[in-house]
Amino acid sequence: MHILDYEVEEIEGRRKMELRYLSEKDSMEITQVFYIINCDWITQWKCFIFNKRSANEAQNSPNPKIGTLPPGPISNNDLFTTPENPQSLKPGLKKAVNYRGINE
């Protein structure tokens, strides 16, 4: 797979930008509104940001210059009993194992 130098620079720039954004927005502040995120997606996102090989083989580029690909859109469908109407979590899910809460 052929890749141009500017494309490598773009993906590296995206990694840095997303990590910088998270660092600026991350807070331990308790807020009225929070969102849950599937831990599997967070793990894949961390693999992308730190360019570490992912357990999700589809996320690993065959080109070593590219490294690990972004995880794609967040999906929490696996967390809810009825994904179309996400109001109740599946029984047995554990905070910080299956999902994490993030502030607004």
C-alpha positions as CSV (number, residue, x, y, z in Angstrom):
1,M,0.0,0.0,0.0
2,H,1.5,3.3,-1.1
3,I,1.2,6.3,1.1
4,L,2.4,9.8,0.6
5,D,4.4,11.6,3.3
6,Y,1.7,14.3,3.7
7,E,-0.8,11.5,4.5
8,V,1.4,10.2,7.2
9,E,1.8,13.7,8.6
10,E,-2.0,14.1,8.5
11,I,-2.7,11.0,10.6
12,E,0.0,11.9,13.0
13,G,-1.4,15.4,13.3
14,R,-4.9,13.9,14.0
15,R,-3.5,11.8,16.8
16,K,-1.8,14.8,18.4
17,M,-4.9,17.0,18.0
18,E,-7.3,14.5,19.5
19,L,-5.0,13.8,22.5
20,R,-4.5,17.6,23.0
21,Y,-8.3,18.1,22.8
22,L,-8.9,15.4,25.4
23,S,-6.2,16.8,27.7
24,E,-7.8,20.2,27.6
25,K,-11.4,19.0,28.2
26,D,-10.7,16.1,30.6
27,S,-11.9,16.9,34.1
28,M,-12.8,15.1,37.3
29,E,-15.5,17.7,37.9
30,I,-18.9,16.2,38.8
31,T,-21.5,17.4,36.3
32,Q,-25.3,17.0,36.0
33,V,-24.9,15.6,32.5
34,F,-22.6,12.7,31.5
35,Y,-22.4,10.2,28.7
36,I,-21.4,6.6,28.7
37,I,-19.0,5.2,26.2
38,N,-18.3,1.6,25.4
39,C,-14.9,0.6,26.8
40,D,-14.1,-1.4,23.7
41,W,-14.3,1.8,21.6
42,I,-12.2,3.7,24.2
43,T,-9.5,0.9,24.0
44,Q,-9.5,1.1,20.2
45,W,-9.3,4.9,20.3
46,K,-6.3,4.7,22.7
47,C,-4.6,2.3,20.3
48,F,-5.1,4.8,17.5
49,I,-3.9,7.8,19.6
50,F,-0.7,6.0,20.9
51,N,-0.3,4.1,17.6
52,K,-0.3,0.7,19.4
53,R,-1.4,-2.5,17.8
54,S,-5.1,-3.2,18.3
55,A,-6.7,-6.5,19.2
56,N,-9.3,-5.5,16.5
57,E,-7.2,-6.7,13.5
58,A,-9.3,-4.6,11.1
59,Q,-8.0,-1.5,12.9
60,N,-4.3,-2.4,12.1
61,S,-3.1,-1.0,8.8
62,P,-1.0,-3.3,6.7
63,N,1.2,-0.3,6.1
64,P,3.6,0.3,9.1
65,K,3.9,4.0,8.2
66,I,0.1,4.4,8.9
67,G,0.1,2.2,12.0
68,T,-3.2,1.9,13.8
69,L,-6.3,3.3,12.2
70,P,-9.0,5.4,13.9
71,P,-11.8,3.4,15.5
72,G,-14.7,5.0,13.6
73,P,-17.9,6.2,15.1
74,I,-18.7,5.5,18.7
75,S,-21.3,2.7,19.1
76,N,-22.9,1.9,22.4
77,N,-25.4,-0.6,20.9
78,D,-23.8,-3.5,22.8
79,L,-24.5,-1.8,26.1
80,F,-28.3,-1.5,25.9
81,T,-31.1,-4.0,26.1
82,T,-32.8,-2.1,23.3
83,P,-30.2,-0.1,21.2
84,E,-33.0,1.7,19.3
85,N,-34.3,3.1,22.6
86,P,-31.2,3.3,24.9
87,Q,-32.7,3.7,28.3
88,S,-31.5,0.7,30.2
89,L,-28.2,-1.1,30.3
90,K,-27.9,-4.8,29.8
91,P,-27.7,-6.7,33.1
92,G,-24.3,-7.6,34.4
93,L,-22.4,-4.8,32.8
94,K,-19.7,-3.2,35.0
95,K,-18.6,0.4,35.1
96,A,-15.0,0.9,34.0
97,V,-15.0,-2.6,32.5
98,N,-17.8,-2.4,29.9
99,Y,-18.4,1.3,29.9
100,R,-17.1,4.6,31.3
101,G,-18.9,7.8,32.1
102,I,-17.5,11.0,30.6
103,N,-18.6,14.6,31.5
104,E,-20.3,16.9,29.1
